[in-house]
Amino acid sequence: MPSTKLPAADATGGKAAAQGEGEGERYPVEEVALVVPETDDPATPVMTFRAWTLGLASCVVLIFLNTFFTYRTQPLTISGILAQILVLPVGRFMASVLPDREVRLLGGRLGSFNLNPGPFNIKEHVIITIFANCGVSYGGGDAYSIGAITVMKAYYKQSLSFLCALLIVLSTQVRYLLHQSRLFNF
């Protein structure tokens, strides 16, 4: 496997190796140097079937659980670290069980992907953790409009269809529609 030596950072946070000095230097923070490898293999797959499956599943489960527990008297928040810990053995299990087979989408017109490109690696684990952290919102818990829909049902005895409620939640979460001044030609 080809591996690329990462440039060491100097004390100012810049890349010392970029200026041609410090070839054997380590990171200035010793704890980082002990945990983060100094080499990178660019051929290591990241956006794999396993990463997308486990990432989306962990995101959806965390969103559901955190929204569900918001309605308790003392709300409970489940951290993304729990998903990070749980997906490691599941990812390794998927790496041992899934066949090494290429799947073509619409006969290869939309592309193809491999179900099992190799052993479960740290890059897949990191991208799954990023997916999972999208399911955890530390600010207010869930989408703001879920509270409005809940108040409509609980206090005003009005109900919305699922499609209407979904469109309300999506429209309040889409940043493009809320903060895009070019959308309107003023």
N, C-alpha and C positions, 0 to 999 in steps of 0.2 A: 504494500500500500504506500503510495506517495504521501509524504507528510511535509507540511510547510512549517518552518520555524517562525513563531510569532515574535514580533519585535518587542524587546523589553522596554518598559516604561521608565523614564528617568524620574528624578525627585519632583520635577515640576508637572508631571502628568503627561508630558509629551513622549514621543516615540524616539528613544535614543538610537535605536538601530537604523532609523530612517536617515539620520545624519551620518551613518557609517561608523558609529562608535558603540561601545558596550555590547559586543557580540555575545559574551557569555554572562551578561548581567541578568539578575533576577528582578522580579517585581519589587517595588519599594516596600510594600506591605507584606510581611512574611507569611501571614495567614493566607493571603490570596495566592502566593507562590506555592504554598503547600497543597492547596485544593485545586487550583486551575492548572491544567496542563499547559506547557509552553509550546506544544506542537498542535497542529490542526491538520486533520485529514479532510481535504475538500471533497473527496469522493464519498464520504460518509453520507448516506441518505437521511434526509430530514423530513420532508413532507411525504411521508409514506401512508399507506392505507391504515396501518396501525395507529399512526399519530393522529390522523383525521378521525378515525373511529373513536379512539379513547379520549381524544381532546374534546370532540363535540359531545360525547356521552357525559364526560365529567362536567362540562360546562352546563349542560341541560339539567343534570342531577343537582348540581349546586344551586342553580337558579331556582329550581323547584323547591328544594329543601329550605333555602333561605327565605323565599317568599312564604312558604307554608309556616315556618316558625316565626315570622314577623307578627302574626296575629295572636301570639301568646301574650299573657299578662307580662311576663318577663321574656322579651324576645331573645332568641338564641341565634347566633351566627356561626355557621360552619365555615372554617377557613379553607383556603385553597391548598394549604399544606396537607390536609387530610387526603385530598385527591392526589396530590403529588406522591404521598406515601403509598396509597392504594394502587396507583396505576403501574408502579414498577414491577411487582410480581405478575400483574395481569399482562403487561407488555412482554415480559419474558415468556409467559405461558403462550401468548399468541405467536411469538417468534418460534416456539417449538412445535406448535400445532398447525399453523397455517401452511398450506402447500406453497412451494416456490413456483408459482404459475403467473403468467402475464395475462391480464384481463384487458380486452379491447372494448372501448366504448363505441357503440354503433359501427362495429366492424373496423375499428381503427380510425374512423373519420374524426372522432372527437379526442383521439389520443389513446394512450394505454398506460397501465400502471401494474406494478408487480405486487402481488399479495404479501410476499415475504422476501424482501430484498436482502435479508441477512439477520444477524443477531440484533436484538434490541439495544440501541445505543443511547448515549447521554444526550445527543442532540434531539432525538425523538422525545426523550423524557422532558427536556426543557421546553419544547414547543407544546407538549401536552400540558405542562404546568402553566404556560401562558394562556392556553385555551381555558383551563380550569379557573384561572384568576379572573377571566372575563365574566364568570358566573358569580363572582363575589363582589358586591358593591359596598364599600365601607362608608360611603356618605350617607345614604338614606335607606339602604337595604334593597329595595326593588324600584321599579319604574314608578314615577310620581303618579301617573294616571291610574295605576292599579288601586291606589287609595281612593281616588274619586269614584271608580267603578264599585268598589266595596261599599262606600258610603251610600251610593245610589241604591244598592240592593238592601243594605241593612237598615237604613233610617228612612228612606223615601219609598221603599217597596216598589221600586222601578227596576225592571230587568232589561238588559241589553242582550241581543243575540251574540253568539260567540264571535262571529265575523266582525260585527260592529265594535265589540270590545277589543278585539285583536287590532283592528285598524286604528282605534284611538291610542292604544299603547304604542304601536309602531310609529304613528305620526308624531307622538311626543318624544320619541327616542331618536328619530332621524335628524341628525345634525344638519344635513344638507338642506332640508326644507326649512329649518328654523333660522339658520345663520347665513344663508347664502344671499347676499345682496344682488348678485348678478341674475338671480331668478326673476326679479322684477326690474323692468326697464324704466327706472326713474331718471 
